Amino acid sequence: MEDRRSHPRRKTSCRICLSNEHFGPINGNIRDMSENGVFVETVTISDFSLGMLLEATVQEPDWDQTLPPLMMKVVRIETDGIALEFTVQV
């Protein structure tokens, strides 16, 4: 299968918390990230649908916790997690 990604992925293992107006916090782990988004594993994938908008907060000691949550959109759902794309909130 050809990799058509426009930005290279970097492996990582950061913790992340996802939420929106319909459900409370769901914790997962960022498996990899790029300039466009992240792949989060170990989440309950049945809680998500394509196009769903989420607030994402990275929960790592080195992350600036005073930053506002990242706005993200679900762009792919797999058996082991979800792909999220960074969005701009207007």
C-alpha positions in Angstrom: 0.0 0.0 0.0 1.4 3.4 -1.0 1.9 6.0 1.7 0.2 9.2 0.5 0.7 11.2 3.6 1.8 14.8 3.1 3.8 15.0 6.4 6.0 12.5 8.0 4.9 10.8 11.2 7.0 10.8 14.4 6.6 8.0 16.9 5.8 9.2 20.5 4.1 7.9 23.6 2.3 11.0 25.1 -0.9 10.7 27.1 -3.9 12.7 25.8 -7.4 13.4 27.1 -10.2 13.8 24.6 -13.7 15.4 25.2 -16.5 17.3 23.7 -20.0 18.5 24.6 -21.4 14.9 24.4 -19.0 13.0 26.7 -16.6 13.5 29.4 -12.9 12.9 29.4 -11.6 9.8 27.5 -7.9 9.1 28.0 -5.6 7.6 25.3 -2.0 7.5 24.1 -0.6 9.3 21.1 1.2 6.7 19.0 2.5 9.1 16.4 2.1 12.7 15.3 2.7 14.9 12.3 2.1 18.5 11.4 -1.5 17.7 10.5 -2.5 15.5 13.5 -2.1 12.5 15.7 -3.1 8.9 16.0 -4.5 8.0 19.4 -4.6 4.4 20.6 -6.2 2.6 23.5 -9.4 4.6 23.3 -12.9 3.1 23.1 -13.5 3.6 19.4 -17.2 3.1 19.6 -17.4 6.6 21.3 -16.3 8.3 18.1 -17.6 9.0 14.7 -16.0 10.4 11.5 -16.0 14.2 11.5 -16.6 14.5 15.2 -14.9 17.6 16.8 -13.0 17.1 20.0 -11.0 19.1 22.5 -7.7 17.4 23.2 -5.3 18.1 26.1 -1.9 16.6 26.2 -1.2 15.3 29.7 2.6 15.2 30.0 4.8 16.9 32.6 6.7 18.8 29.9 3.6 20.1 28.2 2.5 23.6 29.1 -0.8 23.0 31.0 -1.8 26.6 30.7 -2.3 26.2 26.9 -6.0 25.9 25.8 -7.1 22.5 24.5 -6.3 21.6 20.9 -9.3 21.4 18.6 -9.3 18.2 16.6 -11.5 16.3 14.1 -11.8 12.5 13.8 -10.7 11.6 10.3 -10.2 7.8 10.5 -11.3 5.1 12.9 -9.3 1.8 13.2 -9.6 -1.1 15.5 -6.8 0.1 17.7 -7.6 3.8 17.8 -8.5 7.0 15.9 -6.7 9.4 13.7 -7.3 13.1 14.6 -6.6 16.2 12.5 -5.8 19.6 13.9 -8.5 22.1 13.2 -8.8 25.8 13.5 -11.6 27.1 15.7 -13.4 30.1 14.3 
